[in-house]
Amino acid sequence: MKIGYARVSTPEQSLYMQRQALKQAGCDRIFTDTASGVRSDRPGLEKVIEHLRPGEDTLVVWKLDRLGRSLQDLISIVKSLQEKKIGFHSLQESIDTTTSGGKLVFHIFSALAEFERDIIRERTNAGLAAARARGRFGGRPSLLSDKQVIRLKKLYDERKNTVLEICKIFGISRPSFYNYVNNKHVDIKKKQNKKR
């Protein structure tokens, strides 16, 4: 049995065109959502997935972007359907996982998505390695210069000012203050020792 799923992003948009296309494709029942594709909570999608019977039903959508928030999300949903022996058919892209050609196309999509993830991971790692080789490390740039950190540490050690007063002097938050006191001053001392 063919079960349809349609989604629009806002209440101002109409489900009519998708519903008509799904009915013409032979869907006996249609579940819907009015929610942005980026939202993970889509009650209509949850209901249709619960409703689908393994080995008997096929989920039909008008277009791929109506089902998944991203390529990764789409692949995850369709793989989950395949594991349950539930077919998937996208009308606009003519992908039908109940046919050998449709399965091939979907496997190519999956391979491309994995390839893209690997490329991004490799580029990120290469960029981090290159930055480390130049003496740079990730994270936000420091709010204070080395001299300011030395002064902050000195004020803290003298115990003449409260932590709040020191934070106001340097325009930093309490967590940033403790980060400088507990971590940054170690690096400063190492730099000072190297200069001697």
N, C-alpha and C positions, 0 to 999 in steps of 0.2 A: 504494500500500500504506500502511496506517495503522501507525505505529510509536508506542508509548506511552512516556511518561516519568513516573515516580512518585518522590516524595521524602518522607521523614519527617525530622524534626529530630534525634531521639534513638533509640537502639536499643530503648528501652522502647516506642516507638510502633510500630504495625503498618502494613504496606503493603497488607494484605489488601483493605480497602475500595477503595483506589485501583486495585489490580490487577483486581479484579472489574469495576469500572466501565469500565476500559480494555478488558478482554476483551469485555464486552457491547457496547462501541462498535466492535468489529471489529478491534482491534489484533492483528497477527500476532506481534509481538515487543514486549517491555516492558523498558526499561532503568530501573534504580533507583539512588537515592542515599540514604544515611543521613547527612545533614549539615545543619547549620543553613543557612537560606536566606541568611544574611549572608556565608557563606563563598564565596570565589570559586573554590576548587578543589573541583569536583564531578565526579569521574571518570565517573560514569554519564551526566551531561549531555554531557560531552566525547565519550564513546563514541557516544551516540545522534546527536549532530550529525555526527560522522564517518560514521556508518552511513547517514544519510539520502541518498537519491539525488535529484538535481535533476530536476524535471519529472515525478517518479513518486510520491514519498512525501509523507505528511502527518504532522507531529508532533502527537500528541494528549496532552493533560494533563487530569487530573481537575479542577484548579482553577488559575487564573492564578498564585496565590502559590506554587504548587509549582515553577514554572519560574523566575521572576525574583526577585532579591533586593530589588528596588525597582521602581517604575514605569519609571524610566529604564533599568534593566537589562533589564526585560521588553521594552520597546520596542526596545532595541538587538538583543536576540536575535531577535525576530520580524522586524525589518527585515532582519537578516542572512539569515534563512530566505527571505524574500520575494525578496531579490536572487539567491538560488540557485534560485528557482522551486520552493521547498518550501512546502507548505501548513502551516497551523497551526490547531488546533482545541482549544478549551477547553470541556470538557463542562458544567461548572457555570454558566459565564457565557454559554454558547451562542454563542461567538465562533468563526467558521469563516472563515478568510481565503481559502478556496477558493470562497466565494460573494461576490457583490457586496455584500450586506448586512453580512457579516462584515468585509469590507475597509473599508467605511464606518465601522463601529463602531471598528475599530482605528485608522483615521486620526483619528477624533475623540479617542481616547485620546492619540494622539501629539501632536495639536494642544493638548490640555489640559495635557499634561506640559510642552510648550515654553512655553505661556502661563505656567504656574506658575514655570518657571525665569526667565522674563523679569520677572515681578512681583517675585520674590525679589531679582534683580539690581538692579532699579529702586529697591526699598525700601532695599537695602544702600547703594547710591550716594547716595540722598537722605539717609539717616541720616549717612553720612560727611561729606557736604557741610554738613549742618546743624551737625554737631559741629565741623567746621573753622571755620565762621562764628562759633561761640561760643568759638573759640580752643582747642578740644580736639582732640587727635589720637589715633589708634588706638594699640594696644599696651598692654602691662601698665602699671599705675600704678608710678611710681617708688618704689623701696624707701627711698630717702633723701630728706630735705628739701634745699632749696637750701643751707641753712647747713651741713648735714652734708657735702654734696658739696664745698663750699668748704674745710671742715676736712680732708676726705679728700685733696683736691688739695694742700693746704698740707703735710700729713704726707708725702705722696709727694715733693713738691719739696724738703723738708728732708733727705730721704735718711737719716733717723735710724731709721726702722722698715722692716722688710722688707714686701713685698707681702702675704705671708701674715699678718703681724701686723696690718697695716691691715685686711685682710679680716675677721679675728677681732674687731677693735675695732668694726667696723660691722655684723658679722653678714651679710656678703655673700660670694658666690663670687668666685673669681679672674676668670672672664669678666665678671661684673658690675662688678668693680673696674675692669678695663680699658675697659669701656664708659663708665663715669663719667669716667675720666681722659681718654679720647680724644674723647668726644662731649659729655657733659653739661656739662663745665666751660666750654665755648665759650658755651653758652646763659647760664650764670651771669655770665660776663664781660660779655655784652651787656646783661644786666639791670642790672649794677652801673654800666656806662657811661651807661645811660639815666637812672639816678637822679641822676647828677652834674650 
